[in-house]
Amino acid sequence: MSGPTPLDPEVAAAVDAVDPAWREPVTPENLAERQARDAASRPRPTVEELRAGGLFAVEELRVPGPAGAPDVTLVSARPAGLDGPLPLLYYLHGGAMVMGNAWSVLPTVLREWALPLGLAVLSVEYRLAPGVRYPEPLEDCYAGLVWAAGNAARLGVDADRLVLGGKSAGGGLAAALALLARDRGGPVALGQILLSPMLDDSLTTFSARQMSGVDMGDLTSHETAWQAYHGELRRSADLPPYAAPARATDLSGLPPAYVEVGSAEMFRDEGVAYANGIWQAGGQAELHVWSGACHHFDGLAPRAAVTQDARAARTRWLRRLLTQARTGRETPPTEA
């Protein structure tokens, strides 16, 4: 095999600066310790902090979960003072299905998307593996989505301008949620924005092997995460595509997708293949492969030129999607 794809110099400097302890492989034996360390170190802003001195209206909602399961917490946020109904971004956080929370992602999402685009956001606190296994985290996300679509008026949002989004594990969950909603006849999303999505549980793509250990990810850690999520069903041929969207053989009828990966990350090839599968099924996808970018490059190197380009492209796609939806619903002029 050839060597790894080179990192962008600014991204490489940021990766080199990461504490080596965070780059150690995650194993079944150290997973609980890594989860505890992540929970202790990951910023978890309070509702008051998220309000940013009145810039945003923020509240925590408890909504019915899946049948027989606990309620789901949704963190609702929107620019203060904007009359509805606003477009809604239904956002799923990353963390390899085993880490992360609904609060920590919001400062970036609100600053980069909600404020300039006039978006409302619901960030989902789904249950984490291995405390629960597939399909429970996905069902948490689906239950919250159904509730949001059914309570659009209460939320002050437009259910016809609903966008699914997520990064890493959250991107994989967003893709799975789009498949699940399609097949169940659930809420129809206007689009899906998938940032470095975790899609393929096989771990057999060229990039998964080529880029293992180059940045923050490696094959051992990804195997640990998929094992935690799938449990005894790991590598079963019977697992449905909702458990790992790369397994899907039918990508027709999905909302338009924005798919983003870095050329120097393990998820590169599965993201490219997913966008290609949508095209082959007759759907719409916009694919960006950022040269020299690794997984979570925007968080590691927020000031890097490639990060600025990526953020601008995401925002342009969302703005175009929402503008087209609004224009398409306007009543055409009546002929004189």
C-alpha positions in Angstrom: 0.0 0.0 0.0 1.2 3.5 -0.7 1.7 5.9 2.1 -0.9 8.2 3.7 -2.4 11.1 1.9 -0.5 14.2 3.2 -2.1 16.6 5.6 -2.5 20.3 4.8 0.4 22.1 6.6 -1.9 24.1 8.9 -3.9 21.0 9.8 -0.8 18.9 10.3 0.5 21.5 12.8 -2.8 21.3 14.8 -2.7 17.5 14.8 0.9 17.5 16.1 -0.2 19.8 18.9 -2.8 17.3 20.2 -2.1 15.7 23.5 -0.8 12.2 22.6 -3.1 10.6 25.2 -6.1 11.6 23.0 -4.5 9.8 20.1 -4.2 6.4 21.8 -6.5 3.8 20.4 -9.9 3.3 22.1 -10.4 -0.4 23.0 -13.2 -2.2 24.8 -11.0 -2.3 27.9 -10.4 1.5 28.1 -13.7 2.7 26.6 -15.3 3.5 29.9 -12.3 5.5 31.0 -12.2 7.4 27.7 -15.9 8.1 27.9 -15.4 9.5 31.4 -12.4 11.6 30.3 -14.4 13.0 27.3 -17.4 13.9 29.5 -15.1 15.7 31.9 -13.2 17.6 29.3 -15.8 18.3 26.6 -17.3 21.8 27.1 -21.0 21.5 28.0 -22.4 25.0 28.0 -25.5 25.8 30.1 -28.7 27.2 28.6 -27.7 30.6 29.9 -24.3 30.4 28.3 -25.9 29.3 25.0 -28.2 32.3 25.1 -25.0 34.5 24.7 -26.4 37.5 26.5 -29.7 37.4 24.7 -28.5 36.7 21.2 -30.3 33.4 21.1 -33.5 32.0 22.6 -32.6 28.6 24.1 -34.6 26.0 26.0 -34.4 22.3 26.8 -37.3 20.1 25.9 -38.3 16.7 27.0 -40.3 14.9 24.4 -41.7 11.3 24.2 -39.1 8.8 23.3 -39.5 5.5 21.5 -42.2 3.1 22.8 -41.0 1.8 26.2 -38.0 4.0 26.3 -37.1 7.2 28.2 -38.1 10.7 27.0 -35.6 12.4 24.6 -34.0 15.7 25.4 -33.9 18.2 22.6 -32.0 21.5 23.0 -34.0 24.1 21.1 -32.2 27.3 20.0 -32.8 30.1 17.5 -31.7 33.7 17.0 -33.6 35.9 19.4 -36.3 38.2 18.1 -37.0 36.4 14.8 -40.6 35.7 14.0 -41.4 32.2 12.8 -41.9 30.0 11.1 -38.1 29.5 10.7 -36.4 26.7 8.8 -35.3 24.0 11.2 -31.9 22.2 11.4 -32.3 18.9 13.2 -28.8 18.3 14.3 -27.1 15.1 15.6 -23.7 15.4 17.4 -20.6 13.4 16.8 -18.6 11.2 19.1 -18.4 7.8 17.4 -21.7 6.8 18.9 -20.0 6.5 22.4 -19.2 10.1 23.3 -20.5 13.7 22.9 -23.6 15.6 23.9 -26.3 17.9 22.4 -25.0 21.0 24.1 -21.3 21.2 23.2 -22.0 21.4 19.4 -24.4 24.3 19.6 -22.1 27.4 20.0 -20.5 26.6 16.6 -23.8 25.6 14.9 -25.5 28.7 16.1 -22.7 31.1 15.2 -22.0 29.6 11.7 -25.5 28.7 10.6 -28.4 29.8 12.8 -27.4 33.4 13.0 -26.5 34.2 9.4 -29.3 32.0 7.9 -32.1 32.7 10.4 -32.3 29.0 11.3 -33.9 27.3 14.3 -31.9 24.4 15.6 -32.9 21.2 17.6 -29.8 19.4 18.9 -30.6 15.8 20.0 -29.3 14.2 23.2 -29.6 10.6 22.0 -28.4 7.7 24.2 -24.9 6.5 23.8 -23.4 3.0 23.2 -22.6 0.7 24.7 -25.2 1.7 27.4 -27.7 1.1 24.6 -27.2 -0.6 21.3 -28.6 -0.2 17.8 -31.4 0.7 17.1 -32.0 2.6 20.3 -29.9 5.8 19.6 -31.4 6.0 16.1 -34.9 5.5 17.5 -34.3 8.3 19.9 -33.4 10.6 17.0 -36.5 9.4 15.0 -38.8 10.0 18.0 -37.5 13.5 18.4 -37.9 14.1 14.6 -41.5 13.0 14.6 -42.3 15.1 17.6 -40.6 18.2 16.0 -42.5 17.8 12.7 -45.8 17.3 14.6 -45.2 20.3 16.8 -43.8 22.8 14.3 -46.3 25.5 15.2 -45.4 25.3 18.8 -41.7 25.5 17.9 -42.2 28.3 15.5 -40.6 26.4 12.6 -41.6 25.4 9.1 -41.9 21.6 8.8 -41.5 21.9 5.0 -38.0 23.4 5.5 -36.5 20.8 7.7 -32.9 19.9 7.3 -31.2 16.9 8.8 -27.5 17.4 9.8 -24.7 15.9 11.7 -20.9 15.4 11.9 -19.0 12.1 12.1 -21.3 9.7 14.1 -24.0 12.4 13.9 -23.6 12.5 10.1 -24.0 8.7 10.0 -27.1 9.0 12.2 -28.5 11.8 10.0 -28.0 9.6 6.9 -29.7 6.7 8.7 -32.5 8.9 9.8 -33.2 10.0 6.2 -33.4 6.3 5.1 -35.6 5.4 8.1 -38.0 8.4 7.5 -38.2 7.5 3.8 -39.1 3.9 4.5 -41.5 4.6 7.4 -43.3 7.4 5.6 -42.0 9.8 8.3 -41.2 13.5 8.2 -39.8 14.6 4.8 -36.6 16.5 5.0 -35.7 19.3 2.6 -32.0 18.2 2.7 -29.3 16.5 4.7 -25.9 17.8 5.5 -23.4 15.1 6.3 -20.0 16.2 7.6 -17.4 13.4 7.6 -20.2 10.9 8.2 -19.5 7.6 9.9 -21.3 5.3 7.4 -19.4 2.0 6.8 -19.0 -0.6 9.5 -17.0 -2.9 7.3 -13.7 -0.9 7.9 -12.5 -2.3 4.6 -12.3 0.9 2.4 -8.9 1.9 1.1 -8.9 5.1 3.1 -9.8 3.4 6.3 -6.6 1.4 6.1 -4.5 4.1 4.4 -5.3 6.8 7.0 -5.5 4.7 10.2 -3.5 6.4 12.9 -2.7 9.5 10.9 -4.8 11.9 12.8 -7.3 11.2 15.6 -8.7 7.9 14.2 -7.5 4.4 13.8 -8.9 1.0 12.9 -8.9 -0.2 16.5 -10.9 2.7 17.8 -13.4 2.5 14.9 -13.8 -1.2 15.5 -14.4 -0.5 19.2 -17.1 2.1 18.4 -19.0 -0.1 15.9 -18.8 -3.0 18.3 -20.2 -0.8 21.1 -23.1 0.3 18.8 -23.9 -3.1 17.2 -23.1 -5.4 20.0 -23.8 -9.1 19.3 -25.0 -8.1 15.8 -21.6 -6.9 14.8 -20.7 -7.9 11.3 -24.0 -9.7 10.9 -25.2 -9.9 7.3 -28.7 -9.3 8.6 -28.0 -5.8 9.8 -30.2 -3.2 8.0 -28.9 -0.1 6.3 -30.2 2.0 9.2 -27.5 0.4 11.3 -24.7 1.5 8.9 -25.9 3.5 5.9 -23.1 2.2 3.6 -25.0 -1.1 3.6 -27.9 0.6 1.8 -28.6 -0.8 -1.7 -31.4 1.7 -2.5 -30.5 5.3 -2.1 -33.4 6.6 -4.2 -36.0 9.0 -2.8 -33.6 10.7 -0.3 -33.4 14.4 0.3 -30.6 16.3 -1.4 -27.4 15.8 0.4 -24.3 17.8 1.1 -21.4 15.3 1.8 -18.1 16.5 3.1 -14.9 14.6 3.8 -11.2 15.3 4.0 -8.8 13.7 1.6 -6.7 12.7 4.6 -9.3 11.0 6.8 -10.4 7.4 7.2 -14.0 8.2 6.2 -13.0 9.7 2.9 -13.9 6.7 0.6 -17.2 5.9 2.3 -18.4 9.5 2.0 -17.4 9.6 -1.6 -19.2 6.3 -2.3 -22.3 7.4 -0.5 -22.6 10.6 -2.6 -21.9 8.5 -5.7 -24.6 6.1 -4.7 -27.1 8.9 -4.4 -26.2 10.1 -7.9 -26.5 6.6 -9.3 -30.0 6.4 -7.8 -31.0 9.6 -9.5 -30.8 11.8 -6.5 -29.0 15.1 -5.7 -25.7 15.3 -3.8 -23.0 17.9 -3.5 -19.7 16.3 -2.6 -16.7 18.2 -1.2 -13.3 16.5 -0.6 -11.1 19.0 1.1 -7.5 18.5 0.2 -5.2 17.8 3.1 -8.1 17.8 5.6 -8.3 15.1 8.3 -11.3 14.1 10.5 -12.5 17.0 12.6 -10.1 19.3 10.8 -12.3 22.3 11.4 -12.2 21.8 15.2 -8.5 21.1 15.3 -7.5 23.9 13.0 -10.3 26.5 13.1 -8.3 29.3 11.5 -6.8 27.2 8.7 -7.5 28.3 5.2 -9.1 24.9 4.3 -11.4 25.3 7.3 -12.6 28.7 6.2 -13.3 27.4 2.7 -15.2 24.4 4.1 -17.3 26.6 6.4 -18.2 29.0 3.6 -19.2 26.1 1.3 -21.5 24.5 3.9 -23.2 27.8 4.5 -23.6 28.5 0.8 -25.2 25.1 0.3 -27.6 25.6 3.1 -28.5 29.1 2.0 -29.1 27.9 -1.6 -31.3 25.0 -0.3 -33.4 27.2 1.8 -33.7 29.9 -0.8 -34.8 27.5 -3.5 -37.4 26.0 -1.1 -38.8 29.5 -0.3 -38.9 30.5 -3.9 -40.5 27.3 -5.0 -43.4 27.9 -2.6 -44.2 31.4 -3.8 -47.4 31.8 -5.7 -46.6 32.5 -9.4 -48.0 35.8 -10.7 -51.4 35.8 -12.3 -51.5 36.7 -16.0 -53.3 39.9 -16.8 
